[in-house]
Amino acid sequence: MTPSYLLRRLFYGLLLMLGVVVLNFLLIRLAPGDPAVVIAGEMGGADEALLAAIRADYGLDKPVLTQLGIYIGNVLKGDLGQSFFFNQPVATLIGDRIGPTILLVLSAQVLSILLGVFLGVIAARKPNGVLSGFVSVFATIGYAVPVFWTGIMLIILFASVFPIFPVEGMQSVRLRDAGVLTRALDVAHHLVLPAFTLALIYLAQYARLSRASMLEVLGSDYIRTARAKGASERSVLFKHALRNASLPILTVAGLQFGNLISGALLVETVFNWPGMGRLAFDSILRRDYPTIMGVLFFASAMVVVANLLTDLSYRLADPRLRGKS
């Protein structure tokens, strides 16, 4: 892996982010509706003079391309603007919300990969067995069920039938002044249902993918050689086969990271999780342009970074790619 390759990927990532900023700005600005009307409505009413003053205060009276140029210049300086509704810097709002979103997304990603790969490996061991059939059916159902429906069903199950897990928020109010360990355990307790809801659909995909990859790899000559040399079945599965079968899984994991972030918006809304998805939902309802664009900017940056890390991981896992530029 050469430095020129890393620099080239970083350059492409920055170009992609610039394109995302421009596209997000134009799409949101060209959408029907007037945020000045929403802002005035929060103030109790409006006439044309007040609407004109609001547009002038927020720069909404300038041509779209002029607004775009000003916005790009501010983004390059690290200024994402001022929220129309919350009346706070967008960077501050996102800074308060990005932690819960990253916690939720990474927890769901790790959970879906670990459980999905484990189920896929076990199913590939006996492809015609009962467990393999169960994994295939579970994967099909998990992939087909909408994430918000899963969340609602889990809320009904664990709020009415088996009140085991919290179904709202990130932490209990009564424990906010407790010790660090107690608060961490409380957050983990609240995280179980949102993380499982978000992970379920991707867990099903990883299970199917790892099963198919393992079946392909287990038919290779070097696997038969390892078994002929007396290697244990566990060693064959997890040491020899899984390493090569994991390459497609790494690729899909990077590609699915963006879907996880978009799915987090629905999950955070269902479970009232205080992350960027919930902030985006509230901002869309109030036509808070700067906040919406700030959330999209950070979400896009997370996807770009995840894809870069996935590419690097792929090259580390496959020695044949390490020397290529």
VENUR-V513976 format. One record per run of one state. SS is the DSSP state (helix for helix, strand for strand, loop for the rest). FROM is the first residue (numbers start at 0). LEN is the number of residues. Records with the same first field share a line. If there is no record, write none. Layout:
SS->FROM-LEN / FROM-LEN
//
This chain:
loop->0-2 / 30-4 / 42-5 / 57-6 / 76-5 / 82-6 / 125-4 / 144-2 / 161-11 / 175-4 / 218-2 / 228-4 / 270-5 / 285-3 / 317-1 / 321-4
helix->2-28 / 34-8 / 47-10 / 63-13 / 89-36 / 129-15 / 146-15 / 172-3 / 179-39 / 220-8 / 232-38 / 275-10 / 288-29 / 318-3
strand->81-1 / 88-1
//
